[in-house]
């Protein structure tokens, strides 16, 4: 054998020997899922794992998705309830009164006049306003029509032909405060009792388009209610009726997941949908590393709160759980398309056992090419 060919053969054997010790970008599935006492276990001693391993399949998926989810905050919501269109007068509202009097010698209007606009008056904290020839009158809690009729009734004792026009300009008690997350936040008047949240949202220029998966928070009487904007717009029954004093904010989804190992990118990624699946997350990170990743060894690592651990199938057996996915089978692909990613999940792509061998083969080809 020529000397040069001998050297190539020897070098090739060296490369094959060193193949398993070449630097790798990810661990093998068996390495990642090794027992915590794998290195110092005595013969006959049981393997100790400080995590639970669950394969994501058609059978396990319904059980897994029913486990406690710390991403889901249990905010209640108020369903839409039809109300009368009239506004309810509240302290702080401004009332504009105009009185018509057909009498020749009107007590309110000047000579030859039939209409008397009174000075705007604010409803006091006690719910009363001052009306000439009546005095202080309680109108808080009344609709505009009811208050107008009551004022006419009281005036008729002094001015029999009096007719009243009443206009209410809402004060803070009949306003909603759109705090943040809107195109134009601020205080908005509620023109009637049947004014809905989405109508108010439209007046405020809609939600801030920069927010990912926007969430609506309504604060009413010291209690917080919440729903996703997507659900609010898709389900008419959730379009709640606004009340004076309501505070509304729209906040973005700040959940993230991490991708490492033989994946398309190693970075922190935002969860951009209410229920992002594992397949959608893999698409977001650019899939798997071609020729390196093991499609049978996709791992999703999650840490549950201690109070989520269960002795039955209603929760994980341990706080740390590794979900395994096989993307080479139809069942694995379908199941990955329904597995919901949670905040702080780690998607780890393990490396294929063929990776080092392919690297050695590629190096051998390059050396042979150089020799030739």
N, C-alpha and C positions, 0 to 999 in steps of 0.2 A: 504494500500500500504506500503511495507517495506520502512524503512527510506532511505536506499541506493538508491532505485528506485526513491523515491521522490526527492532526491537530484539531481539525473541525469536529471529528468524531469525539475526541476527548472533551472538547469544549461543549459539545451538545450534551454529553453525559453529565457534565458539571451543571449545565443549565437545568436539566431535568431534575437533578438531585436538589438543586436550590430552589426549584419552582415553588414549593410549598412555603418557603420562607420569604418570598418576594413581598415588598410592601403592598398592602391592600387598602382600598378605600372604605371597606366595610367588613364586618365579621360574617362568618357562616352562621346559618340558622342554629346549628347545633351548638356553636360557641355562645351565642347570645342567650339561648335557652338552657344553658348548663346549670346544674344544681349549684347552690351556694357552697356546698362542701365537696364539689367534684374533685378538687385537687388533693384533698387530704382524707378521702373516705377510705376507711378500712374495709377489708373483705367482709361481705355480708351486711355491712352497714347500709341503712336505708338512705336514699338520696333526700336532701333537704332543699326545698324551694321556698324562697320568700316572696313568691308571686304565683298567680294562677294563670294557666295557659288555656285559652278557649279558642277553638277553631270556629270561624265564622262560616256557617253553612245554613241551608234552608231550615234545618231542624233547630239550630241554636239561635237564629236571628230574632224570632219573636221574643224569646226569653231575654236576650241581651238588650234589645231596645226598650224593654220594660223595666230595666234596672234604674235605680235613682239617677237623675240627671241634674247636676248642680247648675247647668246652664239655664234650666227652666225655672225662672223665679215665679212664685205663685202669686202674681198680682191678679186680683179680681177685676172685672170690668162691668160697666153699667150698660145694659141693653137699651136700645132706643125705645122711648115711650112717647106716644103722641100727646101733645098738650094743646090747650086752646091757644090761638094765635095772639091773643091780646097780651100786652105787657102788664106786669104787676108792679105797681108803684112802690118804691122803696125809699127809705131815708137817703138823702143825698141827691135824689133826682131833682131836676129843675122843671117847674110847671109853668106853662104859658096859658093864661086865661084871657078869653075875649068874651065880653058880655053884650048881647043885643037886647035893647029895651024899646018897645013900641010905644011907650007912654009919652004924652006930649011934654010933661014936666018930669023928665027922667031924673032920678036921684044920682045917676052915675054919669050920663052923657050930657054934654053941653047943649045949648039951644040949637035945634035943627039937626042934631046928631042922633044916630040910632045905635052906633057901635062904640064900645069902650074897651080898648085893649089895656089890660092891667099890667103892672110891672111884673117881670119874671120873679118867681119866688121859689126858694129851695125848700124841699121837704125836710123838716128838722129831724133831729135824732129821735124825737118823740112821735114822729110820723105825722105831724100836723103842718098845715099852712094857714096863713091869714087871708081871709076873704072879706072884703068890705060888706058891711051890714049883716055879716054872719059871725065874724070873729075867728078864733082858732078852730080849725076843723080837721079831724083825723081822716086822712085818705090813704095812709100806708097800708099795703096789703090788698088794695082795691085795683081792679082793672081800670083803664082810662074811661070806659063807658060807664062803669058803676060810679066812679068818682064824679063824672060830669052830671049824672042824674041826681046824685045826692046834693051837689052844690045847687043845681036848679031847684030842687025841692026846698032847700033851706032859703034860697033867695026869693022864692015865690011868696013867702010870708010878708016880705017887705016890698018886692017888685013883682007883681003878679005876672007880667008879660015877659019876664027875663028868660032869655035863652043863652046857653053857655057853650062855648067851644073850648076844649081842653086839649093841650098838646104836652106830652111828657118828653123831656130830653134826659136820657138815662144818665145816672151818676155812677160812681164806682160800684155800688151795690148791684147794678144792672149791667156790669161790664165783665168781660173775661180777660185775663192777663195771659197773652201768648209770650212766654218767657224766652225761649231759645229754640233754635232748630228750624225757624221759619224764614221765608224770604223777607218779611217785614214784621218783626216782633213788636209787641206793644199792647196797649189797652184797646179793646174793641167793644163797641156798644152791642148789646143784645137787643135787637128790635122787637122781639116778642118771645113768648115762653116756649115756642116750638122751633127755636133756632138750633140747628144741628152742628155737630163738630166739623163735619166735612165742609159745610157751607162757610164756617168760620175759617177753616184752613185755606179755602179758596180766596177769601178776602185778604188773607195774610201772605199771598203769593206762593202758597204751597210749601212743601218741606224743602229744606236745604238739600240741593242735589248732590252735595259732596258727602252726605252721610251714607254709610253702608248699612243696609238692612235696618232702616229707621224704625225706632220704637217710640210709641206715643205714651206719655205719662200724664195722667190727669190727677190733680190734687184738689180734693173737694172736702171741705169741713174737716181738714186735718188728716184725711186718709188718702193714700195713693192708689190709683188704679192704673193698669197698664195693658197694652195690646200692641201687636206689631202693626205698622201702617199698612202693610200688605193685606193682612186680615181685615183691617178696618175698611179698606176700599173694596174688598171682594165680598164682604158679608154685610148687606144693608142693615140687618138687625142690630149690628154693633155700632151704628152711627148714632151715638148717644146725644140726648138733648142737653144743651148747655144751660148752666145756671149762673146767676150773678155771683161773682167772687171766685169762679173757677180759675185755676191756674193750669196751663198746659205747656208741656215742653216735648220736643222731639229730640231723641238722642241716638247716636250711631251705635252700631254693634262693635264692641271692642274686644271680641273673642279672637284668639289666635291659635294656630297649631304649628308645629315644628316638623321639618323634614330633614332627615340625615341618612347617611349611608349611600347605597347605590341607587339614588334617586336622581331625577333630572336637575334638582337644585337643592342645596343645603342652606336653608334659610327659615326665617319666621314668616308665616303667611297669615293674612286675615281671613276669617270665616265670613264670607260675603253673602251668605244666604241663611234664612232661618234654620233650615235643615240640610246642611251640606253633607253629601254622602262621601264615602271613601273613594269612589271612582271620580267624583267631581274634585275632590282634594288632590288626587293623583294627577288629574288633568291640569290643575292649577300649578303644580310644581314641575310640570314638564315630563310626567311619566317616570319610567325607570331608565337607568343607564344601559344603553345597548351593549350587548355582549358581556356585561359584567354582572348585572343584577340577576337574582334568582326569582323568577316570577311565582314560584311556589312558596316563597318565604317572605311575604310582605307582612311586617309586624306593625301593629298599632298598640302603643304602650300608653296606659292610662292609670292614674292614681285616684282612687275614690276616697271620700271622707270616711273616717272610722265608723261613723254611725250608719253608713250604707252597707257595711258588711253583714251578710246574712248566713244562716245555717241551711237555708233552703234555696230554691232557684229564683227567689224574688230579689236576689242581690248577689254581688260577687262574694266568693269565699274568703278572699283576702283583699287588702287595700290596693295592692299593686296587681294589675291584670295586663297580660299580653294577649292581644287578639291576633290570630294568625289567619292569613288569607292566601288562597291558591288561585292565582289568576290564569292558570292554564286549563281550568275546567269551566264549563258553562255554569254549574252551580256556584262556583267561587265568584265568577263575574257578576251573576245576578245578585248574590248575597252582598258583595261589595257595593253594588249599586243601591242597596237599601240600608247599609250600616251607617249610622249617623255619627259624624265627627263632633267631638266636644272640645270645649276650651282647654288649652294646654296639652292636647293629645300630641304624641310623637309618632310620626310615620317613618318607619325605618326599613330601608331596602337592604336585605341581606345579599351577600355576594354568592354567585354560583361557584360550585367547586371546579367548574371548567375554566373559570377566569384565569387562575395562575397558569394552567396548562396552555391556554390560548396565548398568554403573554410569552411563555417560553417558546412556543411554536413560531410566534411572530419574530422573536429575537433570532431564532435559528435561521429563519428565512432571510432576515436582513444580513446575518453574517455570511450565509452562503452566497448571497448576491454580491457582497463586498469581495469575497474570495474570487468568485468568477470574474 
